[in-house]
C-alpha cells in the first residue's frame, strides 16, 4: 500500500513538473513568436513596444488585436494635440482652415476606421474590409503630413509631425499583421472569383441604390431639392446637406440638384453616410469653385466637392475647379468615403482634378479633364468606361494622367483604368503627356483595355524625382489600343509591366480589386466585372 502511495505521489509530481515545463515552454515560444511575427512588419521595434503595453498575447490574432487597440490610443492622443493647436489658431481668426485642421479631421476619420476594424473584424467584416479600413487610416496620416508642410507655426508642426510619424508606424504594423494572417486576413484570402459577362455595379451597391442610379430625377422622391430659382426646398447644396436627414440608421438621403450653376464648396463629412447628390445631367447641374494652393489652401481643402462619408453617390453633375493651371493644386472632386460611386458626371480642373483619397471607389461613364497628376490619391479605385482628357497645362508643365499615392506595400490600393478612352485636347500640341508618375514609393496604377491616343508619350510613364520609387512602384498595361498604346518604347524600370498576363490583369478588375465577388443582374449599362 505504501509503495502504491509513493508511486502515485511520484506520478503526480512528474505531471506537475511536466506542466510547469510545458507552461514555461509555451511562454517562451510565445515570446519568440512575437519577436518573429513583429519582424514581418516594417517597424518591428514599434510592433514589440505596442505589445509591451498589454498582457502578452498568446496568439497571432491577439497580437493583431493589441496592435489595433494601441494604434487607437495613439490616434486619440494625436487628435487631442491637433485639437488644442486648432483651438489656439482659431483665436487669430485665420481666413481659411490650416493643415492642423486637416489633421484633426483626418485623425477623427482614422479613429472611426480603426474602431470599425476592432468592432467588426469579428462580426461579419471581410478580410478585404479590414485591409481597406487600415489602408485608409494609414493614408490619412500621409495626407496629414502633407498638409502640415504648409503650417507656419513651427511648434505645432513639429509636435504633430512627431505624433503622425509614430502613428504611421503603428497602423502600418497592424496592416502588416493582418496581411500576414494574424488579423484573419492574408493575401491568399483576398482573392475573388472572377466573373465574366456584362454587369453594372459592384455588390456593395444595394438594389435600392441601383434603382436610384438608373432612375431619372423625375422618377425619384428626393429628401431635398436644390434650385437656384427658389423652386426647391433649398437654394444652395450646402444648406440641403446640412438639413437633410443624413441617414445615420443606414438609409439614404437623396438630394436632387436641379439644373443651374452653384458657386459653392460642398463638404460631406465622415459622419454623413449614404448621401446621394443627383443632378439633371452633365453640363446642366454645375458646381463651381476655385480654391487652390497658390491662394493658400491645402490640396485637401481645395476641393470644390469633398465627400468623405461612406456610401456617397454622385450622378448627373458637373463639378469644376476653375482656378486654372497657374494656380497649381486645385481639386474639383475629393472622395474618401468607402463604397462610393460617381456615375455619369463631368469632373473638370487642371492640376489635381480628381482626388480619389482613400477607401473603395467606383467611377463609370464619367468625363475627367486635367493636366498635372489629375487623377491622384490612394484609394482602391476602378474607373470604367470613362472619357479622360489631358488638357493644355501651364507654361513649361508636363501632363501626367495619374499620381497614385500608395505609401506602404501592404495597402490594397491603386488606380485601375479599365475600358476608358484617354484623348488629349485639341490644343494640347506637343505637351509631354504620361500615363502616370509615382507620387509615393509603392505607387500602383494599371491601364487595361483602353484606347490611348497619340498624346501619350512613347515612354508611357514619368519619373517623380530621379530614381525614387522606380523599383518599388507597380505600373501595368493590358490589352490597350490606339496610337499611344504601343509598349515598344516604354521605360524599362523594374516596376513597369508593359504586357500583363490576363491572370495578372484580372487582379485589377472590379470583381477582384474593389470587393466585387458577386454582382447585380444586368440593368442596361455596358459594364464588365472581368477583363
C-alpha positions in Angstrom: 0.0 0.0 0.0 2.8 2.4 1.0 4.6 1.6 -2.2 1.5 2.3 -4.3 1.0 5.7 -2.5 4.7 6.6 -3.1 4.3 5.7 -6.8 1.1 7.8 -7.1 2.8 10.7 -5.4 5.8 10.5 -7.7 3.5 10.3 -10.7 1.6 13.5 -9.6 4.9 15.3 -9.0 6.0 14.2 -12.5 2.8 15.6 -14.0 3.2 18.9 -12.1 6.8 19.3 -13.2 5.9 18.5 -16.7 3.1 21.1 -16.7 5.5 23.7 -15.4 8.0 22.9 -18.1 5.3 22.9 -20.7 3.9 26.2 -19.4 7.4 27.7 -19.4 8.0 26.4 -22.9 4.7 27.9 -24.2 5.5 31.2 -22.6 9.0 31.1 -24.2 7.5 30.1 -27.6 5.0 32.9 -27.3 7.9 35.4 -26.7 9.8 34.0 -29.7 6.6 34.1 -31.8 6.0 37.7 -31.0 9.5 38.6 -32.0 9.3 36.6 -35.2 5.9 38.0 -36.1 7.0 41.5 -35.5 9.9 41.0 -37.8 7.4 40.7 -40.7 6.3 44.3 -40.1 8.0 47.4 -41.5 8.6 48.7 -37.9 9.4 45.7 -35.7 10.6 47.8 -32.7 7.3 49.7 -32.7 5.4 46.4 -33.0 7.1 45.0 -29.9 6.6 48.2 -28.0 2.9 48.2 -28.7 2.6 44.6 -27.4 4.5 45.5 -24.2 1.6 47.8 -23.2 -0.7 44.9 -22.7 -0.9 41.4 -21.3 1.4 39.4 -23.5 -0.7 38.0 -26.4 -0.7 34.2 -26.7 -1.7 34.1 -30.4 -1.1 36.0 -33.6 -4.7 37.1 -33.6 -4.3 38.6 -30.1 -1.1 40.3 -31.3 -3.1 41.9 -34.1 -5.9 43.0 -31.7 -3.4 44.6 -29.3 -1.8 46.5 -32.2 -5.1 47.9 -33.3 -6.1 48.9 -29.8 -2.7 50.5 -29.3 -3.0 52.5 -32.5 -6.4 53.7 -31.5 -4.9 55.1 -28.3 -2.2 56.9 -30.2 -4.8 58.3 -32.6 -6.7 59.8 -29.6 -3.5 61.3 -28.3 -2.7 62.9 -31.6 -6.2 64.1 -32.0 -6.0 65.9 -28.7 -2.8 67.6 -29.7 -4.3 68.6 -33.0 -7.5 69.9 -31.3 -5.5 72.1 -28.9 -3.5 73.7 -31.6 -6.6 74.1 -33.8 -8.4 76.0 -31.0 -5.3 78.1 -30.4 -5.0 79.0 -34.0 -8.7 80.0 -34.3 -8.1 82.8 -31.8 -6.1 84.6 -34.6 -9.2 84.3 -36.9 -7.5 82.7 -39.9 -9.1 83.3 -43.3 -9.1 79.6 -44.0 -8.5 76.2 -42.3 -4.9 75.3 -41.7 -3.1 72.0 -42.1 -3.7 71.4 -38.4 -7.5 71.4 -39.1 -6.9 68.9 -41.9 -5.1 66.7 -39.5 -7.9 67.0 -36.9 -10.4 65.9 -39.4 -8.3 63.0 -40.7 -7.5 61.8 -37.2 -11.2 61.7 -36.4 -11.7 59.6 -39.6 -8.8 57.3 -38.6 -10.3 56.7 -35.2 -13.6 55.7 -36.8 -11.8 53.3 -39.2 -9.8 51.7 -36.5 -12.9 51.3 -34.4 -14.6 49.6 -37.3 -11.7 47.2 -37.5 -11.8 46.5 -33.8 -15.6 46.0 -33.7 -16.4 44.4 -37.0 -13.4 42.1 -37.7 -15.2 39.5 -35.5 -18.7 40.4 -36.7 -19.0 40.0 -40.4 -16.3 42.2 -41.9 -14.4 40.5 -44.7 -10.6 40.5 -44.8 -10.9 42.9 -47.6 -12.9 45.3 -45.4 -10.2 45.2 -42.8 -7.5 45.8 -45.3 -9.4 48.7 -46.8 -10.0 50.4 -43.4 -6.4 50.0 -42.2 -5.1 51.2 -45.6 -7.4 54.3 -45.4 -6.3 55.1 -41.8 -2.7 54.9 -43.0 -3.5 57.1 -45.9 -4.9 59.7 -43.5 -1.5 60.0 -41.8 0.2 60.7 -45.1 -2.3 63.3 -46.0 -2.0 64.9 -42.6 1.8 65.0 -43.0 1.4 66.7 -46.4 -0.9 69.3 -45.0 1.4 70.0 -42.1 4.2 71.0 -44.5 2.2 74.3 -45.1 1.7 75.1 -41.4 3.6 78.2 -40.4 3.5 77.6 -36.6 6.7 75.5 -36.3 5.9 74.4 -32.8 2.5 73.0 -33.8 4.0 71.5 -37.0 6.8 69.6 -35.2 4.6 68.4 -32.4 2.0 67.0 -34.8 4.6 65.6 -37.2 6.1 63.6 -34.3 2.6 62.2 -33.4 1.8 61.4 -37.0 5.2 59.7 -37.7 4.7 57.4 -34.8 1.1 56.7 -35.6 2.1 55.8 -39.2 4.3 53.0 -37.9 1.7 51.5 -35.6 -1.1 51.5 -38.2 1.4 50.1 -40.8 2.2 47.3 -38.4 -1.4 46.4 -37.8 -1.9 46.2 -41.5 1.2 44.0 -42.0 0.0 41.7 -39.2 -3.4 41.5 -40.9 -1.9 40.7 -44.3 0.3 38.0 -42.8 -2.8 36.3 -41.5 -2.6 37.4 -37.8 -5.8 39.5 -38.2 -7.7 36.9 -40.1 -6.6 38.3 -43.5 -3.7 37.4 -45.7 -3.3 37.8 -49.4 -4.4 34.3 -50.1 -7.8 35.0 -48.6 -8.4 38.2 -50.5 -8.9 36.8 -54.0 -12.3 37.0 -55.6 -13.8 34.6 -58.1 -13.6 36.2 -61.5 -17.0 36.6 -63.1 -17.3 37.2 -66.8 -20.1 38.9 -68.7 -21.7 42.3 -68.6 -22.6 43.7 -65.1 -23.4 47.1 -63.8 -22.3 48.0 -60.2 -20.3 46.2 -57.6 -22.0 44.1 -55.0 -21.9 46.7 -52.3 -24.3 48.9 -54.3 -27.7 47.8 -53.0 -30.7 47.1 -55.2 -32.3 50.3 -54.0 -29.2 52.4 -54.9 -29.1 50.6 -58.3 -32.6 51.8 -59.0 -31.6 55.3 -58.0 -28.6 55.3 -60.3 -30.8 54.1 -63.2 -33.7 56.5 -62.4 -34.2 59.9 -63.9 -34.7 62.8 -61.5 -38.5 62.9 -62.0 -38.7 59.2 -61.0 -37.3 59.7 -57.5 -38.6 61.1 -54.3 -35.8 63.3 -53.1 -35.3 64.3 -49.4 -34.3 67.7 -50.5 -34.5 69.7 -53.8 -32.0 72.4 -54.6 -32.8 75.1 -57.1 -31.3 78.5 -57.9 -34.7 80.0 -58.7 -36.2 79.2 -55.4 -38.5 76.4 -56.6 -36.9 73.8 -54.4 -36.6 73.3 -50.7 -33.1 74.9 -50.7 -31.2 77.4 -52.8 -27.7 76.0 -52.0 -26.4 72.5 -51.9 -24.6 73.1 -48.6 -27.8 74.0 -46.9 -29.5 70.9 -48.2 -26.7 68.7 -47.0 -26.9 70.3 -43.6 -30.7 70.0 -43.3 -31.4 66.7 -44.9 -31.8 63.5 -42.9 -28.3 62.1 -43.0 -29.4 58.5 -42.6 -27.3 57.5 -39.6 -29.5 54.4 -39.3 -28.4 53.1 -42.7 -30.9 54.6 -45.1 -30.1 57.0 -47.9 -30.5 60.8 -48.2 -31.2 61.9 -51.8 -30.5 65.5 -52.7 -31.8 66.5 -56.1 -29.7 69.3 -57.6 -31.8 71.0 -60.3 -30.2 72.5 -63.4 -28.3 75.6 -62.7 -24.9 76.8 -61.7 -24.0 76.6 -58.0 -21.0 78.7 -56.9 -20.1 76.9 -53.6 -17.8 74.5 -51.9 -19.5 71.3 -50.8 -18.5 69.0 -47.9 -20.0 65.7 -47.0 -18.3 64.7 -43.7 -17.4 61.2 -42.5 -20.5 61.3 -40.2 -22.8 61.8 -43.1 -23.4 58.3 -44.5 -25.2 57.4 -47.7 -25.7 60.8 -49.2 -26.6 61.0 -52.9 -26.3 64.1 -55.0 -28.3 63.7 -58.2 -28.3 66.3 -60.9 -30.1 66.8 -64.2 -27.0 65.7 -66.2 -23.6 66.7 -67.3 -23.4 70.4 -68.2 -26.8 71.1 -66.6 -26.3 70.8 -62.8 -23.0 72.6 -62.4 -21.0 73.1 -59.1 -18.1 75.6 -59.5 -15.4 76.9 -57.1 -11.8 78.0 -57.3 -9.8 77.2 -54.1 -6.2 76.5 -54.9 -2.7 76.1 -53.5 -1.4 79.5 -54.7 -4.1 81.2 -52.6 -3.1 79.4 -49.5 -5.4 76.4 -49.5 -4.1 72.9 -48.7 -4.6 70.4 -51.5 -7.0 68.5 -49.2 -9.2 71.6 -48.6 -9.1 73.0 -52.1 -11.8 70.6 -53.3 -15.0 72.1 -54.9 -16.8 69.0 -53.7 -15.4 66.9 -50.8 -17.2 63.6 -50.0 -15.8 61.6 -47.1 -18.9 59.9 -45.9 -19.3 56.2 -46.6 -21.7 55.2 -49.3 -21.5 58.6 -51.2 -23.1 58.6 -54.6 -23.0 61.4 -57.3 -24.9 61.2 -60.5 -25.5 63.7 -63.3 -23.4 66.5 -62.1 -20.6 68.7 -63.5 -18.0 69.6 -60.8 -15.4 72.2 -61.6 -12.4 73.8 -60.1 -11.8 76.8 -62.4 -8.7 78.2 -60.7 -6.7 77.5 -63.8 -3.3 75.9 -64.5 -1.2 78.8 -63.0 -2.7 78.2 -59.5 -1.2 74.6 -59.3 -3.1 72.2 -56.9 -6.8 72.8 -57.2 -9.1 69.9 -56.7 -12.5 69.6 -58.3 -13.7 66.4 -56.5 -12.3 64.7 -53.5 -13.8 61.3 -52.4 -12.8 59.3 -49.4 -16.0 57.6 -48.4 -15.9 53.8 -48.5 -18.0 52.2 -51.2 -18.6 55.4 -53.1 -19.9 55.6 -56.7 -19.5 58.5 -59.1 -21.7 57.9 -62.2 -22.3 60.0 -65.4 -20.5 63.1 -64.0 -18.1 65.6 -65.5 -15.1 66.4 -63.3 -13.1 69.4 -64.6 -10.0 71.1 -63.4 -6.3 71.4 -64.2 -3.7 70.1 -61.7 -5.1 67.5 -59.2 -8.6 67.5 -60.6 -9.9 64.2 -59.1 -8.6 63.3 -55.6 -9.5 59.6 -55.1 -8.3 59.9 -51.5 -9.0 56.6 -49.8 -11.2 53.5 -49.4 -13.1 51.7 -52.2 -14.4 53.8 -55.1 -16.0 53.2 -58.5 -16.4 55.6 -61.4 -18.4 54.8 -64.5 -19.3 56.8 -67.6 -17.6 60.0 -66.2 -15.6 62.7 -68.1 -12.4 63.7 -66.3 -10.3 66.7 -67.5 -7.0 67.9 -66.2 -3.3 68.5 -66.5 -0.7 67.6 -63.9 -1.4 64.5 -61.8 -5.1 65.0 -62.5 -6.3 61.6 -61.2 -4.5 61.0 -57.9 -4.9 59.7 -54.3 -4.6 56.4 -52.5 -8.0 54.7 -52.8 -8.7 51.3 -54.3 -10.5 52.7 -57.3 -11.7 51.4 -60.7 -12.6 53.9 -63.5 -14.6 52.2 -66.2 -16.0 53.4 -69.5 -14.8 56.9 -68.7 -13.6 59.7 -71.0 -10.2 61.0 -69.7 -8.8 64.2 -71.4 -5.4 65.6 -70.7 -5.7 69.4 -71.4 -3.3 72.2 -72.1 -1.2 72.9 -68.9 0.7 76.0 -67.8 3.8 77.1 -69.5 6.7 74.6 -69.1 4.5 71.9 -67.4 4.1 68.3 -68.4 0.9 66.3 -68.1 0.5 63.1 -66.0 -2.8 61.4 -66.0 -2.2 59.7 -62.6 -0.2 60.1 -59.5 -1.1 57.2 -57.3 -0.1 57.5 -53.6 0.4 54.1 -52.2 3.0 54.5 -49.4 3.0 51.1 -47.9 3.4 47.7 -49.7 0.6 46.2 -47.7 -2.1 48.7 -48.7 -4.7 47.2 -51.0 -4.9 50.5 -53.0 -4.2 51.5 -56.6 -5.8 53.1 -59.7 -7.3 50.8 -62.3 -8.3 52.4 -65.6 -10.4 49.9 -67.5 -12.2 50.3 -70.8 -11.7 54.0 -70.9 -10.6 56.5 -73.6 -7.7 58.8 -73.0 -7.7 61.5 -75.6 -5.8 64.8 -75.5 -7.5 68.1 -76.0 -7.2 69.7 -79.4 -4.9 72.5 -78.1 -2.6 70.2 -76.3 0.1 70.5 -79.0 3.4 68.8 -78.2 2.9 68.8 -74.4 4.6 65.7 -73.0 1.8 63.6 -71.5 2.3 60.4 -69.5 0.0 57.7 -68.0 1.4 58.3 -64.5 4.2 59.1 -62.2 5.0 57.8 -58.7 3.8 60.2 -56.0 4.6 57.6 -53.3 7.1 54.8 -53.0 4.7 51.9 -53.8 2.6 53.8 -56.4 0.3 51.4 -58.3 -1.6 52.0 -61.5 -2.8 49.8 -64.3 -4.4 50.8 -67.6 -6.4 48.0 -69.3 -8.5 47.5 -72.4 -8.5 51.3 -73.0 -7.9 53.5 -76.0 -4.8 55.7 -75.8 -4.4 58.4 -78.5 -1.2 59.9 -79.8 -0.9 62.4 -76.9 0.5 59.6 -74.7 4.3 59.8 -74.7 6.0 56.6 -76.0 7.8 56.2 -72.7 4.4 55.8 -71.1 5.5 56.7 -67.5 7.3 59.6 -66.0 9.8 59.9 -63.1 8.8 61.7 -60.0 12.3 62.6 -58.8 15.3 60.8 -60.1 15.3 57.1 -59.3 12.7 57.5 -56.5 10.2 54.5 -56.4 11.3 53.1 -59.8 11.9 49.7 -58.4 9.1 49.6 -55.9 6.2 51.0 -58.0 3.8 48.8 -59.9 2.7 50.1 -63.3 0.9 47.8 -65.7 -0.8 47.8 -69.1 -3.0 45.2 -70.7 -4.8 45.0 -74.0 -4.8 48.7 -74.8 -5.4 50.1 -78.3 -4.7 53.3 -80.2 -1.6 55.1 -81.3 -0.4 55.7 -77.8 -0.8 52.1 -76.7 2.4 50.7 -78.3 4.7 49.5 -75.5 7.9 49.1 -77.5 9.2 52.5 -76.3 8.1 52.1 -72.7 10.5 52.8 -69.8 12.4 49.8 -68.5 12.0 50.3 -64.8 11.8 47.2 -62.6 8.3 48.1 -61.5 6.9 48.6 -65.0 4.9 45.7 -66.6 4.0 46.8 -70.2 2.4 43.5 -71.1 0.5 42.0 -68.2 -0.8 38.5 -68.5 -4.6 38.1 -68.3 -4.3 36.4 -64.9 -2.3 39.3 -63.5 -4.5 42.0 -65.1 -7.6 40.3 -63.7 -6.4 41.2 -60.2 -7.4 44.8 -61.0 -10.9 44.3 -62.3 -13.9 45.4 -60.5 -14.6 41.9 -59.4 -11.2 41.4 -57.8 -9.9 44.8 -56.9 -12.9 46.5 -55.1 -14.7 43.7 -53.4 -17.0 42.6 -56.3 -17.2 38.8 -55.9 -21.0 38.9 -56.5 -22.6 41.2 -59.0 -26.1 42.5 -59.6 -28.0 41.5 -62.7 -27.7 43.4 -65.9 -29.6 46.7 -65.8 -28.8 48.1 -69.2 -25.5 49.8 -68.8 -22.5 48.3 -70.5 -20.2 47.1 -67.8 -17.7 44.2 -67.3 -16.9 42.6 -63.9 -13.9 40.8 -65.5 -11.5 41.8 -68.2 
